[in-house]
Amino acid sequence: MEPLDEAIRAAGAAAYVVYASSADADMLYLTRFRTTDPIVYLKKPGERGALVLSQMEYERGVRESTAAVMTRADAGLTEILKEEKDRTRAYARMIAGLAGGGILVPPQFPLGLARELEQYHPVIVDRGTVAAMRAVKRRDEIREIRKVVLAAEAAVARAIRLIARATVNGGILHRDGKPLTSDAIRQEMHTLLLARGCRAQDTIVACGPDSAVPHLRGDGPLREGEPIIIDLFPRDELTGYCADLSRTVVKGEPDAKVAEMYRAVHGAKRMAASRAKPGVEGAVLHQAVVEFFAEQGFESNTRGFIHSLGHGVGLEVHEDPSLGPGGGPLAAGNVFTLEPGLYYPEVGGVRLEDMALLSPRGCTLLSKLGERLGV
């Protein structure tokens, strides 16, 4: 927690405060406590951070959280509420008393509560200290991420098997005599993930022209000879850690243009993986892929390669570091995606995405699922 202590001191503050539920990745990272209701986390330099919980949640907090735990009564909130009925003002008074001075808060801190806190102490907005801490994964975090990657691989492999085993009638893929649809593939993947303790939303199974829109979910029957992008980003329901994985397949004979795009995307991902090392800027890797595609005859920006090379993955599907324009130096312990893609409305899109772990020696792919265009 030294970076957080240093940030508090550098800001001239007395404490760092988060007010959020565990849906906030910073709160979950700092406390390992899961709750649907907002709670208070407060840390002073040199001290263990503390959670303020209701009496009902106190015992669970002691068992589950890595932070110290106190009840709202111990923090003074019960007495404050006898005088102040507005809960936001009451919480501000409680936090101000615990902090005893200037308060450093994350960028996503509630504005209303910050305004009330300013009646007591200065409120300073931090610039991503905890996000930077989260970007460098510990060994236990990497273990948890690997588990989700394995679940994602199993789900995408099931989707590809369904497509490979489908029959074709009138150019439409069928299973058990009925059209095989994007929704049916999604349901199969989500069912497998639930059995492994993971959950996914907005899973992409996009075919043909739909695959040329990178984040379009896709719907309707899948078709022979057209690219199908499968992009899955599940979260472990217990730990909160995420994975992100994409494959592109074609049932039957792919179009020559799609095959050419696939070879270029596959080569771009391998090239980026070989160049990813601590100290290399994410922006430099992104630009290297732009130049690689240009050498292959594919443009970037509005057509062709139209998104970043990748992004960090952890307690959020998209977090630091960035592997796009403006992305800073990578560091050992970063976990990120490599996901080059090419998109043309007249033929569709191709995207291949794997998760990678950066060590002092270089880049290791965490996802091992095979790559094959035609199935």
FIBANU-944666 format. One record per residue (C-alpha): y negated, x negated, z; residue number from 1. Coordinates in steps of 0.1 Angstrom, whole numbers, plus 2048, in hexadecimal, padded with zeros to 3 digits. Layout:
N
SITE    Y    X    Z  resi
SITE    Y    X    Z   NUM
...
***
This chain:
375
SITE    Y    X    Z  resi
SITE  800  800  800     1
SITE  7E9  7E2  7FF     2
SITE  7D8  7ED  7DE     3
SITE  7CE  80D  7EF     4
SITE  7C1  7FB  80E     5
SITE  7AD  7E4  7F8     6
SITE  79E  802  7E5     7
SITE  794  813  805     8
SITE  782  7F3  811     9
SITE  772  7ED  7EF    10
SITE  764  810  7EF    11
SITE  755  80B  812    12
SITE  76A  829  81D    13
SITE  77D  830  83D    14
SITE  79B  842  82E    15
SITE  7AC  84E  80F    16
SITE  7B3  873  80D    17
SITE  7C9  889  7F7    18
SITE  7C9  8AF  7F9    19
SITE  7E4  8BC  7E2    20
SITE  808  8CA  7DF    21
SITE  824  8B3  7D4    22
SITE  81E  8BF  7B0    23
SITE  803  8A4  7B2    24
SITE  815  884  7A9    25
SITE  7FF  86F  7BF    26
SITE  807  884  7DE    27
SITE  82D  883  7D6    28
SITE  82B  85D  7D1    29
SITE  819  856  7F1    30
SITE  82D  86D  807    31
SITE  84F  876  7F6    32
SITE  849  898  806    33
SITE  84F  8B7  7F0    34
SITE  83A  8D6  7F6    35
SITE  82C  8F2  7E2    36
SITE  80D  8F6  7F8    37
SITE  7F0  8DD  7FA    38
SITE  7F1  8C5  817    39
SITE  7DC  8A8  824    40
SITE  7E5  884  821    41
SITE  7CE  86B  832    42
SITE  7D0  845  832    43
SITE  7BA  82B  843    44
SITE  7BC  806  83B    45
SITE  7D8  7F4  84D    46
SITE  7E7  814  859    47
SITE  804  829  84E    48
SITE  7F8  848  83A    49
SITE  7FC  869  84C    50
SITE  804  88D  841    51
SITE  7F5  8AB  852    52
SITE  80F  8C7  852    53
SITE  814  8E9  861    54
SITE  82A  8EB  87F    55
SITE  844  8FC  869    56
SITE  846  8DE  852    57
SITE  842  8C3  86D    58
SITE  867  8BC  872    59
SITE  86F  8BB  84D    60
SITE  852  8A4  848    61
SITE  85F  88C  862    62
SITE  881  88B  851    63
SITE  876  889  82D    64
SITE  854  879  82A    65
SITE  84D  853  829    66
SITE  82B  85B  839    67
SITE  824  861  85E    68
SITE  821  886  866    69
SITE  80B  89A  87D    70
SITE  807  8BF  882    71
SITE  7E7  8D2  879    72
SITE  7E3  8D8  89E    73
SITE  7E5  8B3  8A6    74
SITE  7CB  8AD  88A    75
SITE  7B4  8C6  89B    76
SITE  7B5  8E2  880    77
SITE  7C1  8FD  898    78
SITE  7A3  8F9  8AE    79
SITE  78B  8F6  891    80
SITE  798  917  882    81
SITE  78E  929  8A2    82
SITE  76A  921  899    83
SITE  76B  91E  873    84
SITE  77D  939  85F    85
SITE  776  92A  83D    86
SITE  796  915  837    87
SITE  785  8FD  81F    88
SITE  76A  8F5  838    89
SITE  783  8F3  854    90
SITE  799  8DA  841    91
SITE  77A  8C6  839    92
SITE  770  8C4  85D    93
SITE  794  8BA  867    94
SITE  796  89F  84C    95
SITE  773  891  854    96
SITE  77D  88E  879    97
SITE  79E  87C  870    98
SITE  78C  865  857    99
SITE  76F  85B  86D   100
SITE  75B  84F  84F   101
SITE  758  84D  82A   102
SITE  774  85D  817   103
SITE  785  850  7F7   104
SITE  795  86B  7E2   105
SITE  7A9  86C  7C1   106
SITE  799  879  7A2   107
SITE  7AC  89A  7A4   108
SITE  7A0  8A2  7C8   109
SITE  793  8C6  7CB   110
SITE  76E  8C8  7C4   111
SITE  768  8E4  7DE   112
SITE  778  8D0  7FA   113
SITE  765  8B0  7F0   114
SITE  744  8C3  7F2   115
SITE  74C  8CE  815   116
SITE  757  8AB  81F   117
SITE  736  89E  813   118
SITE  726  8B1  830   119
SITE  736  897  847   120
SITE  73D  877  834   121
SITE  737  868  812   122
SITE  753  870  7F9   123
SITE  75B  855  7E0   124
SITE  772  85C  7C1   125
SITE  78C  841  7BC   126
SITE  793  835  799   127
SITE  7B9  836  796   128
SITE  7C6  81F  7B2   129
SITE  7E4  834  7B9   130
SITE  7EB  83A  794   131
SITE  7EB  814  78F   132
SITE  803  811  7AC   133
SITE  81A  82B  79D   134
SITE  81A  819  77C   135
SITE  82E  7FB  78A   136
SITE  84F  809  794   137
SITE  864  7FE  7B2   138
SITE  889  7F9  7B0   139
SITE  891  81B  7C0   140
SITE  87A  82C  7A7   141
SITE  88B  81B  78A   142
SITE  8AD  827  797   143
SITE  8A0  84B  799   144
SITE  891  849  776   145
SITE  8B2  83C  768   146
SITE  8C4  85B  775   147
SITE  8AC  872  763   148
SITE  8AF  85D  743   149
SITE  8D5  861  744   150
SITE  8D1  887  748   151
SITE  8B8  888  72B   152
SITE  8D0  874  715   153
SITE  8ED  88C  71C   154
SITE  8D7  8AA  714   155
SITE  8CA  89B  6F3   156
SITE  8EE  890  6EA   157
SITE  8F9  8B4  6EF   158
SITE  8DE  8C0  6D8   159
SITE  8E7  8A8  6BD   160
SITE  90C  8B2  6C0   161
SITE  903  8D6  6BB   162
SITE  8F0  8CE  69C   163
SITE  90B  8B7  68F   164
SITE  926  8D1  694   165
SITE  912  8EE  686   166
SITE  91E  8FF  666   167
SITE  905  905  649   168
SITE  900  927  639   169
SITE  8E4  92B  620   170
SITE  8D3  90B  62C   171
SITE  8D2  918  650   172
SITE  8E6  908  66C   173
SITE  8FF  920  67D   174
SITE  914  91F  69D   175
SITE  92F  939  6A3   176
SITE  923  94D  685   177
SITE  8FF  94F  691   178
SITE  8E0  93B  687   179
SITE  8DC  91C  69D   180
SITE  8B8  91E  6AA   181
SITE  8A0  907  6BC   182
SITE  8A1  91E  6DB   183
SITE  8C7  91C  6DC   184
SITE  8C6  8F6  6DB   185
SITE  8AC  8F6  6F7   186
SITE  8C1  90D  70C   187
SITE  8DF  8F6  709   188
SITE  8CB  8D8  713   189
SITE  8BA  8E9  730   190
SITE  8DB  8F6  73E   191
SITE  8EA  8D3  73E   192
SITE  8CB  8C5  74F   193
SITE  8CC  8E0  76A   194
SITE  8F0  8D6  772   195
SITE  8E3  8B2  777   196
SITE  8C7  8BC  78E   197
SITE  8AC  8B9  773   198
SITE  894  8D2  763   199
SITE  881  8D1  742   200
SITE  865  8E6  733   201
SITE  856  8E8  710   202
SITE  874  8D5  701   203
SITE  86E  8CE  6DC   204
SITE  888  8D8  6C2   205
SITE  873  8D9  6A2   206
SITE  881  8DB  67F   207
SITE  872  8D3  65D   208
SITE  84C  8DA  65B   209
SITE  84B  8E1  680   210
SITE  856  8BD  687   211
SITE  836  8B0  677   212
SITE  823  8BE  695   213
SITE  82C  8A6  6B1   214
SITE  82C  8BE  6CF   215
SITE  835  8DE  6BE   216
SITE  853  8EC  6D1   217
SITE  864  8FB  6B2   218
SITE  875  91C  6AE   219
SITE  88C  930  697   220
SITE  8AB  924  684   221
SITE  8B1  900  67D   222
SITE  8B6  8F6  658   223
SITE  8CB  8DE  645   224
SITE  8BC  8BE  636   225
SITE  89C  8C0  64B   226
SITE  891  8A9  668   227
SITE  897  8B7  68B   228
SITE  883  8A6  6A6   229
SITE  892  8AA  6C9   230
SITE  87B  89F  6E5   231
SITE  885  8A4  709   232
SITE  871  89B  729   233
SITE  884  8A7  748   234
SITE  87C  8A2  76C   235
SITE  894  89D  789   236
SITE  88E  8BB  7A0   237
SITE  895  8A7  7C0   238
SITE  882  886  7BA   239
SITE  868  892  7A1   240
SITE  86F  875  789   241
SITE  86E  87B  763   242
SITE  87D  86E  743   243
SITE  872  872  71F   244
SITE  889  86F  701   245
SITE  887  878  6DC   246
SITE  89E  877  6BE   247
SITE  89B  883  69A   248
SITE  8BA  88F  687   249
SITE  8C2  8A1  666   250
SITE  8E0  8B7  660   251
SITE  8ED  8AC  63E   252
SITE  8DC  895  625   253
SITE  8B8  88C  62F   254
SITE  89C  88B  616   255
SITE  895  868  609   256
SITE  872  869  618   257
SITE  87F  873  63A   258
SITE  898  857  639   259
SITE  87D  83E  630   260
SITE  868  84B  64D   261
SITE  885  848  665   262
SITE  88B  824  65C   263
SITE  867  81C  661   264
SITE  866  82D  683   265
SITE  886  81C  68E   266
SITE  878  7FB  684   267
SITE  856  801  695   268
SITE  868  809  6B6   269
SITE  87D  7EA  6B5   270
SITE  85E  7D5  6AD   271
SITE  84A  7E3  6C9   272
SITE  866  7DE  6E2   273
SITE  869  7B9  6D8   274
SITE  844  7B3  6DD   275
SITE  840  7C6  6FE   276
SITE  83A  7AC  71A   277
SITE  826  7AA  73A   278
SITE  802  7A4  732   279
SITE  803  7B2  70F   280
SITE  7EB  7CF  70B   281
SITE  7F8  7F1  702   282
SITE  7DC  7F4  6E8   283
SITE  7E9  7D4  6D7   284
SITE  80D  7E2  6D5   285
SITE  7FF  803  6C7   286
SITE  7EB  7F1  6AD   287
SITE  80A  7DC  6A4   288
SITE  81C  7FC  69B   289
SITE  7FF  809  687   290
SITE  800  7E8  673   291
SITE  826  7EA  670   292
SITE  824  80D  661   293
SITE  808  802  649   294
SITE  81F  7E6  63C   295
SITE  83A  801  636   296
SITE  821  816  623   297
SITE  81A  830  63E   298
SITE  7F7  838  64B   299
SITE  7EB  840  66E   300
SITE  7D1  857  67F   301
SITE  7D0  879  66D   302
SITE  7F1  875  65B   303
SITE  810  860  661   304
SITE  80E  850  683   305
SITE  7F7  867  696   306
SITE  7FD  861  6BB   307
SITE  7FF  844  6D4   308
SITE  81D  82D  6D4   309
SITE  827  837  6F8   310
SITE  81E  83E  71C   311
SITE  829  838  73F   312
SITE  843  84E  74F   313
SITE  84B  853  774   314
SITE  841  870  78A   315
SITE  82E  87E  76C   316
SITE  83B  87F  748   317
SITE  81A  86F  73D   318
SITE  80B  855  754   319
SITE  800  831  753   320
SITE  803  81A  741   321
SITE  7F6  825  71F   322
SITE  804  817  6FF   323
SITE  7E8  824  6E9   324
SITE  7C5  81B  6DF   325
SITE  7B4  80F  6FF   326
SITE  7D4  807  711   327
SITE  7D1  7E9  728   328
SITE  7E9  7CD  732   329
SITE  80D  7D6  73A   330
SITE  81D  7C9  75A   331
SITE  840  7C2  765   332
SITE  84E  7E2  775   333
SITE  83D  7F9  75C   334
SITE  853  815  74E   335
SITE  847  824  72E   336
SITE  851  834  70D   337
SITE  852  825  6EB   338
SITE  84F  842  6D3   339
SITE  842  83A  6B0   340
SITE  842  857  698   341
SITE  838  861  675   342
SITE  82D  885  66B   343
SITE  827  894  649   344
SITE  824  8BA  646   345
SITE  835  8BA  624   346
SITE  855  8AA  630   347
SITE  854  8AC  657   348
SITE  854  892  672   349
SITE  869  876  681   350
SITE  866  86A  6A5   351
SITE  87C  853  6B8   352
SITE  875  84E  6DD   353
SITE  885  839  6F8   354
SITE  87A  82F  71B   355
SITE  876  80B  723   356
SITE  873  7F5  742   357
SITE  85D  7D6  741   358
SITE  869  7B8  754   359
SITE  85A  795  755   360
SITE  872  78C  739   361
SITE  869  7A9  722   362
SITE  872  7CD  719   363
SITE  894  7DE  721   364
SITE  89B  800  713   365
SITE  8A7  818  72E   366
SITE  8B4  832  716   367
SITE  8D3  828  702   368
SITE  8D9  847  6ED   369
SITE  8E3  83E  6CA   370
SITE  8CD  844  6AC   371
SITE  8D9  854  68C   372
SITE  8C6  869  673   373
SITE  8E1  87B  661   374
SITE  8FA  88F  676   375
***
